[in-house]
């Protein structure tokens, strides 16, 4: 290619999910509905936890953080797509690398699931020492450490991506600036970027998943089978079931997303991204609220207080 056909400005044309004009109102209504459910539901969950003293425990502290991350993941990707559909134009997105930066941060912070697995392991296997081990200082430290690590991982990706050169009028067949899609439209070799991406995925994805599975298969399940109380077993399995449901949703959709990136299937990649960025954060609300009596009680009290103030 000629030198004049290259640019270092991160301007990309996002093609979205469909070119069909008749599909745009349907897509707008569908994604706006899911976006509102995700944002309002997670905000309600955070308010319920923060306003109820009974839920001021490590488990609900991490759950509130996960809800905040879910709001940010969805807002980072879907809000721009909704604006583009409403404007009825394929908008050139100048701040593409900014979106990538925040998406990596918030998507990576879904690994709060590993910290929650450790919290439940301590609660089930070491209940007498739970308050000593899961001290508020340790909880805050684990949360801050997670944010610190993913901040630098995301920054490393952006620094490397700034070194890439792209073609003018670059089109991305996606509804947001996704990392692997940007690598594909780069004019030069992205081997270093791909290596960093796969190493980071292994460290922040595969290892946490391995830790969660090991925790459940070798520790929690064996301990639960030795419990004599049927009520205790039922409550513990219900708690573990909620967590494993979210883990399955998160890592399942992330796995499909990564496999589609390897096979270069744009349609499969877009569908996996929708599941990963929209559907999973929305379903997390129902999994943690409908299966948890404490959360349902806190939500009921919150609604009652709000109604009494009207």
N, C-alpha and C positions, 0 to 999 in steps of 0.2 A: 504493500500500500504506500501511497505517497505520504510525505510528511504532513501535507496540508489536510489530509483526511483524519488526522488524529487530534485529540484534545485532552487536556488534563482537567477540564471543568466537569464536575460530576452532574451533568444534565442527562436525564434519562426519560424516555417516553414509556410510561407504564400503560400497557395495553389492556389491563383489567382481566376480568373473568370471561367476558363475552363481547363480541362486536355487534351483536344483534340489538338494534334500537328498541325492539319490542320487549326485550328481556330486561332492559335497564330499570323500569319501574318495579318489576318483580324483585330484582336483586336489591334495589334500594330499600324496599319495604322489608324484605326478609332480613337483611343484615342490620338495618336500623333497629328492628325489633330485638334481635339477638344482642346487639350492642347495648341497648337500654336495659334489657334484663340482666346482662352481665354486670354493668356498671352499678345500677341501682341495687341489685341483689347483693353484690359484694359490699357496697357501702352500708347497706342495712345490716349485714353480718358484722362489719367492723364496729358500727354504732352499738349493736346489741352486746358485743363482747366488752367494749370499753365502758358501757354504762351499767353493766351488771357486775357487782363485786364478786359474785359466785364464779364468774368466768375469768377472774384475774389469776390465771394459772399458766404455766409454761406452754401447755398444749394449745390453749386458745390465743396466747401471744403469738405463736408461730402460725396459727391459722389466720389471724388477722394480717400478718405479714404476707401470707400466701394470697389472701383476698386482695390486698393492695397491689401485689405483683400481677394478679390476673387482670385487674382494672387497667394497669399500665400497658400490659402486653396487647390487650384488645384495642386500647386507645391509640397506641403507637401505629397500628396497622390499619384498622378498620375506619377510623375517622377520616383519613386521607382518601380512602376509596369512596366513602359516602359523598365527600365533597366533589370528587371527580364525576361521579354518576349524576349528582344533582346539577352540575354545570354542563352536563351532556357533551363533554369534550375529553379527549385523551390528553390530560394535562402533563406538561413536562415538569418533572419533579426535580427542582434544583438541589434541595437539601437531602439527597438520597443517602449520603454517607452518615448524616445526622440520624436519619431513621434507622439505618443499620446499627449504629452505635447503641441507641437506646433499646432496639429490639434484642440485641445480643445480651445486654444487661438484664432486661426483665425476663427474657426466656431462660437465661441461665439461672436466674434467681428462683425458678421453679424447683430448684434442688433444695429448697426448704423442706421438701418431702423427705429427704434423708435425715435432716435434723428432727423432723417430727417422728420418724421411725425410731430414732435413738431415744426420744422422749417417751414414746410408748413402750419401748423395750425396758427402760428404767421403771416406768410406772407399773408394768405387769410383772417383771421378774424381780425387782427390788423395791417393792412398795414401801417398806419401812424406812428406806434410805432415800426415798424420792425427793423429799424437800431439801435434803442436804446436798444431793448430787445436782439436781436441777435448780440451783440457786438462781435468783433473778440476774445476778451479775454474769453467771455463765451463759444464761439465755441471751442476754444482750451482747455478750462477747461473740457468741456463735453467729448471731445475726449480723453484727458489724463485720466479722471476718468474712462472711459470705459475700456481703456487698463489696468489701475491699478487693477480694480476689476477682470477682466478675468484672469490677470496674477496670482493673488492669488488663484482664484478658480481652475485654471489648476494645480498650484503647490500643492494644497491640494489633488487633485486626484492622482497625481504622488506619493506623500508621502504615501498615503494609499495603492496604488498599489504596492509600494516597500515592503510592509509588507506581501504580498501574496506569497505563495509558489506554484510553477508550476511543472508539470511532465516533465521529460526529453523527448526530441524530440516532443515537443508540436506542433500540427498542428492546424492552424487557417484557416477555409474555407472562406477566404476573400482576397481582393487584397491589403489591408493595415491593420495596427494594430488598429483596432476599439475597443473602450472601452468595450462594452458589449460582444464582442467575446473573449476578454482576460479574462473577468470575468468567462466565461463558462469553460475555460480550467484550471482555478485555482483548486488546489487540496483540498482546504479548503473553508469554508463558506465565502461568499462575501456579507453578509447582510449589514454590515456597508458601504461598497463601493457602493452598490445599493441604499441605503438610501441617501447618499451624492449625488449620480448621479441624483436621481429623485428630490431632493430638489433644486439642482443647475439648473436642467432643468426647474422647475417651476419658479424659481426666474429670470432666464435669458431667458426663452422662453415664458412661459404662461403669465406672468405678462406684458412683453413688447407687446405681441400680444393683450392682453386685452386693454392696453393703446392705441394702434393704432386703434383698432376697436371702442373704446369709442370716441376717438378723431374724427373719421370720421362720426360715426353715430349720435353723439349728438352735435357736434360743426360745423364741416366744411360743411357737407351736408346741415344742416339747414340754415347756413349763405349763402351758394351759392344759395339756392332757393330764398332768399330775394334780391339777386343782380338784379339790373335793366338792366345792360349792357349785351347784348347777347355775345359780343366779350369777355368781362371779364369772363363770365360764361364758354365759350368754352375753353379759355386758362386755367382757373382754373381746370376744369374737366379733361383736357388733362394731366395736371401736376399730379393731384390726380390719374388718371388712370394708369400712368406709375408706380407710387409708389405702388398702390394696386396690380398691376400685379406682381411686384417683391416680395411683401409681400406674395402673394398667392403662388408663386413658392417656396419661401424659407420655409415658414411654412408648406405648403402642403407636400413637399418632406421630411421635417424633421419629420412631423407627421407619414408618412408612414414608415420612418426609425425607429422611436421609437416603432411603433406597431409591426413591423417585429421582433424587438429585444425581445419584450415581448412574441410573439408566437414562437420564436426560429426557424424561417424559414430562412435558410441560403441564398437560392436563392432570396427570396423577400428582404432580408436585403442587399444583394449585389446590386440588381437593384436599390433599394432606395438610397444606398450610391453613386452609379454612378450619379443618378439624382441630389443628394445633393451636391456632390463635383465637378462634371464636367459640367453637363448640365445647372444647374441654374446659375453659374458664367459666362458661355458662353452667355446665353440668356440675362443676365443683360445688356451686351454691346449693343445689338440691341434694347432693350426696351428703354434705356436711350438716345441712339443716334438717332435712326430712328424716335422717337416720339418727339424729342426736336429740335426745329429750331435753338436755340442758340448753342447747341452742334454741330449740323450739320454745321452751319456757321463757328464755331471755327475749326472744323476738316478740312473744305475746305480751310480756310486761312493757317492752318498748312501745309497741303499738297502743297499748292501753294508756300509757302516760301521754303519748302524743295526742290521742283522742280526747283525753281529759283537759288538755290545754286549749283545745279548739273552742 
